[in-house]
């Protein structure tokens, strides 16, 4: 031990042993975002890109999806050894559930408006994924949904699909 900082001689602390995924785990970790990115890119293109002067609704989703595809291809091509990818654990389940909740959000958004899906996805993330109390979940999801309504619908006048009341 070094007297100066209490660490082992030389000042280096051993790195915690993290289970590595290996080549197959790396291939899966790169292929999943590749497939998701390609699907999102195709959908973005169907929305229309528009032009630089008049961007369409699919422009920025296409840019983000394209970056995801390129990053996945880079990982598949140049990071093949799998030494930097951790093995999948039960913690990855939360990521999968979060992704599925976003898919459900997108599907419900156009059908029933943004209010209910926004409230539900926020509540799901806070309560089940974030393990917040019911009080925090209710207050934060409700307040955030109202804030989004005020910001996008009232202040910015964005024509979002909205809940039909009455």
N, C-alpha and C positions, 0 to 999 in steps of 0.2 A: 504494500500500500504506500502510496505517496503521501508524505506528511502534509503537503501543500493543499491538496484538494480531497483527500480521502478516497481517491480512486486507485485501482490497481496500478502497480509500477508502470511508468510510461504514460499514465493518464488515459489509457484506453479501457473501455468497458465492453465486455463481450456482448455481441448482438444477440438478442433473443432468437431462439431457433423457431422460425416460422415455417410451417409445412408448405412445401412447394407443390404446385399442380402438375408440373412436368409438361411434356409436349402435348399430350391430348388435352389436358386442362387449359393450356394456352390456346390451342386451336379453337376450343369451345368459347373461351373468353373473348377471342377476336372474331369468331364467326357470328355469334349472337348479335353484337352491335352492327356487324356488316349487313345482316339480313334485315334488322330493324331499320337501319339507315337507308337501305335500298328501297324498302317498302315506303318509308316516309318520303323519300325523294320522288318515287313514282307518284305518290298522292299529291305532293307539292306541285309537281309538273302538271297534274290534271287540273289544279286550281288556276293555273295560268301565272306566268312569271311577270308579264307586263314588260315595261321598258325601264331604263334608268331614270327617265323623267317621270314616268307614271307607273310605279311598281305595282304588280298584281299581288293578290293575297298569298300566292305560293312562293314569292321571291325569297323572303327570309327563311321560311321553313326549308326551302330547297338548299339554300346556302348552308344552314346548320346540318341538314341531312348529308349534304355532299362532304362536309368536313368530317362527319362521323364515318362515312364510307371510306374516305381517304385514310383516316387514322387507323381504321380496322385493317385495311389493305397493307398499310405500312407495318402494322404489328404482325400480320401473317407473313409478310415477306422478310422482315429484318429482325424480328424478335422471336425466332423459332425455338430457341433452346428451352424456353419456359422457366428459366431460373428466377424471373422477377414476378411471376404470377403465383399468388397464394392459392392453396387448395380450396375448393368450394366447401363451405361449412353451412350450418343451419342459419347463419347470419345472412347468407345470400337469399334466403327465402323472403326476407323483408324487402329486398330489392325487387324480386320477382312480383311480389304483391303490390308494391308501389307502381311498377310498370303496368300491371294489369288494371290497377285503379285508374291510371291515366287513359288507358284504352277505353274503359267503361265511361270515363268522363267525356271523352271525345264523342263516343256514340250517343250518349244521352244529351249532350250539349245542343245538338241540332234538333233533336226530337222534342225536348220539353223545356228548352231555354237554359240559360246559364245559372240561374239562381239555385235551383235544387241540386244539380250536379256539383256545383262549386261548394255548397254547404256540405254535401255528403263526402266529397273527396277530402276536404279539409278535416272533417270530423274523423274520417277513417285514418288519415295520416297521423293526426294528433293522438287519438285515443288508442288505436291498435298498434300502429307502428312506433309512435312516440311515447306511448304509455303514460299520457297525461291524464289528469283527473277528469271526471265528467264535467266539472264546473269550468275548468280551463278550456276543455274541448268545446263546450257550448259557447262560451264567451268569445274565444278567439275565432272559431269558425263563423259564428254569426256576425261579429264585428268586421271580419275580413270580407265576407260576402257583401255586406252593406257598403263597405269602403270601395270595393270593386264596382258596385252598382253606381255609387256617386261619382267615382272617378271616370269610368268609361261611358256610362249612359248619360248621366246628368251633365258633367263638366266637359267631356270630350265629344259627346254625341255619337259614340260608336254604335252602329246598328247591330247590336248583339241579339241573337235569338233570346226571347224572354218568355217567362211563364205567362200563359194565357189565364187570366183570372176573370171569372164571371160567367 
